Amino acid sequence: MSVPGGLVAQPGAVDVLRTVFADQPAPVSVVLWSGPDGTGGMTVTSVNAASLDPPLLVFCVDRRSSRLAALRRAHEVSVNLLGSGQEGLADRFARRGDPGRWDEATVAGGADHPHVPGARWSLLGKVAAVHAVGASDLFVLRVEQVLAGLPAEPLVYHRRAYRNLR
């Protein structure tokens, strides 16, 4: 495998893969949930559509995350695709060690269907499955409701920084 700068490494070399994926823009999303452990949230850049019929999406969470146990027990989950100007919100839910709690000024729907009202899109649903995949858990979310938010350019994460498409 060859990467920028002429490095050659075996697939699976963590540092090389980290470089490869940092060089690939990824949409920035905030996953919010409510469940028996209360409410929480985290920023993720691993969201992908898995199926249109039934409507499913997937995202991954590192097993070292302090928020993983609460997310695994969550009843209601939303994936909120962020837009330009929402870097502060992404940072808030990306802090390590922070429990990722929200206040009513940040999130609408409360514990019933938590979502970010200012997100470009909010996909609300329930976790259909969780699979162990390497050092992460892959979550499959069955989408039950889609909310259109504010029009904005997508916020992406590229080369270890937030970027706007324009």
C-alpha positions as CSV (number, residue, x, y, z in Angstrom):
1,M,0.0,0.0,0.0
2,S,1.4,3.4,-0.9
3,V,0.3,6.6,0.8
4,P,1.1,10.3,0.4
5,G,4.8,10.9,1.0
6,G,5.8,7.6,-0.5
7,L,5.2,5.4,2.5
8,V,4.6,1.8,1.9
9,A,3.0,-0.4,4.5
10,Q,1.0,-3.5,5.1
11,P,-2.8,-3.1,5.3
12,G,-3.6,-3.0,9.0
13,A,-0.7,-0.9,10.0
14,V,-2.5,1.5,12.3
15,D,-0.5,4.6,11.6
16,V,-0.8,4.2,7.9
17,L,-4.5,3.6,8.0
18,R,-5.0,6.6,10.3
19,T,-3.2,8.7,7.7
20,V,-5.2,7.2,4.8
21,F,-8.6,7.9,6.5
22,A,-7.5,11.3,7.7
23,D,-6.9,12.2,4.1
24,Q,-10.5,11.1,3.2
25,P,-13.2,13.7,4.0
26,A,-15.9,12.3,6.2
27,P,-19.3,13.9,7.2
28,V,-19.5,15.1,10.8
29,S,-22.5,13.8,12.8
30,V,-23.6,14.0,16.4
31,V,-25.2,10.8,17.7
32,L,-27.6,11.5,20.6
33,W,-29.5,8.9,22.7
34,S,-31.7,8.4,25.7
35,G,-32.2,5.3,27.7
36,P,-32.0,3.8,31.2
37,D,-28.6,5.5,31.8
38,G,-30.0,8.9,30.9
39,T,-29.1,11.0,27.9
40,G,-25.8,11.3,26.1
41,G,-24.1,12.1,22.8
42,M,-20.9,11.8,20.8
43,T,-19.5,13.1,17.6
44,V,-18.8,10.5,14.9
45,T,-17.4,10.6,11.4
46,S,-18.2,7.0,10.5
47,V,-21.9,7.2,9.4
48,N,-22.9,5.5,6.2
49,A,-26.2,4.4,4.6
50,A,-26.5,0.6,4.8
51,S,-30.0,0.0,3.3
52,L,-32.8,2.0,1.8
53,D,-35.4,-0.7,2.3
54,P,-35.6,-1.2,5.2
55,P,-34.0,2.2,6.1
56,L,-30.8,1.4,7.9
57,L,-27.6,3.3,8.6
58,V,-24.4,2.3,10.3
59,F,-21.8,4.0,12.5
60,C,-18.8,2.8,14.6
61,V,-17.8,3.6,18.1
62,D,-14.4,2.7,19.6
63,R,-14.7,0.2,22.4
64,R,-12.5,2.4,24.6
65,S,-15.2,5.1,24.6
66,S,-16.6,5.9,28.0
67,R,-20.0,6.5,26.4
68,L,-20.3,3.1,24.7
69,A,-22.2,1.3,27.5
70,A,-24.9,3.9,27.7
71,L,-25.3,4.0,23.9
72,R,-25.6,0.1,23.9
73,R,-28.6,0.4,26.3
74,A,-30.2,3.4,24.6
75,H,-33.9,3.3,23.6
76,E,-34.0,6.3,21.3
77,V,-31.1,7.3,19.0
78,S,-30.6,10.0,16.5
79,V,-27.9,10.7,14.0
80,N,-27.6,14.4,13.2
81,L,-25.7,15.4,10.1
82,L,-24.0,18.8,10.9
83,G,-23.5,21.7,8.7
84,S,-21.2,24.6,8.2
85,G,-20.9,26.7,11.4
86,Q,-21.6,23.8,13.8
87,E,-18.0,23.1,14.6
88,G,-18.5,24.1,18.2
89,L,-21.3,21.6,18.6
90,A,-19.1,18.8,17.1
91,D,-16.3,19.7,19.5
92,R,-18.6,19.7,22.5
93,F,-19.7,16.1,21.9
94,A,-16.2,15.0,20.8
95,R,-14.5,15.7,24.2
96,R,-12.9,12.6,25.7
97,G,-14.0,11.8,29.2
98,D,-16.9,14.3,29.0
99,P,-20.2,12.4,29.5
100,G,-21.7,14.1,26.4
101,R,-24.7,15.4,28.2
102,W,-26.9,18.0,26.6
103,D,-29.2,20.8,27.6
104,E,-32.5,21.9,26.1
105,A,-30.8,24.8,24.3
106,T,-28.8,22.3,22.3
107,V,-31.3,19.4,21.7
108,A,-35.0,19.2,20.9
109,G,-37.3,16.3,21.6
110,G,-35.9,15.6,25.1
111,A,-35.7,11.9,26.1
112,D,-38.4,10.8,23.6
113,H,-36.6,11.6,20.4
114,P,-33.5,13.6,21.0
115,H,-32.1,15.5,18.0
116,V,-30.2,18.6,17.1
117,P,-32.8,21.1,15.8
118,G,-30.1,23.0,13.8
119,A,-28.6,20.0,12.1
120,R,-28.9,19.7,8.3
121,W,-30.7,16.3,8.7
122,S,-31.7,14.3,11.8
123,L,-32.3,10.6,11.4
124,L,-34.2,9.2,14.4
125,G,-34.7,5.6,15.2
126,K,-33.7,2.5,17.3
127,V,-30.6,0.4,17.4
128,A,-31.4,-2.8,15.4
129,A,-28.1,-4.5,16.0
130,V,-24.6,-4.1,17.4
131,H,-21.7,-6.0,16.0
132,A,-18.1,-6.3,17.3
133,V,-15.8,-5.3,14.5
134,G,-12.1,-5.1,15.4
135,A,-11.6,-2.6,18.1
136,S,-15.0,-1.0,17.5
137,D,-18.7,-1.7,17.8
138,L,-20.7,-1.3,14.6
139,F,-24.2,0.0,15.3
140,V,-27.0,-0.6,12.9
141,L,-29.8,2.0,13.3
142,R,-33.3,1.4,11.9
143,V,-34.4,4.9,10.8
144,E,-38.0,5.6,11.8
145,Q,-38.2,9.3,11.1
146,V,-36.2,11.9,9.1
147,L,-36.2,15.6,10.0
148,A,-35.0,18.2,7.6
149,G,-33.1,20.9,9.4
150,L,-31.5,24.2,8.4
151,P,-30.0,24.5,4.9
152,A,-26.3,24.7,5.1
153,E,-23.2,23.2,3.5
154,P,-22.1,19.9,5.0
155,L,-19.5,20.0,7.7
156,V,-16.7,17.5,7.0
157,Y,-13.6,16.3,8.9
158,H,-10.5,16.2,6.7
159,R,-6.8,16.0,7.7
160,R,-7.7,16.2,11.4
161,A,-9.7,19.4,11.1
162,Y,-13.3,20.5,10.4
163,R,-13.8,21.8,6.9
164,N,-16.6,23.3,4.9
165,L,-17.2,22.4,1.3
166,R,-17.1,26.0,0.1
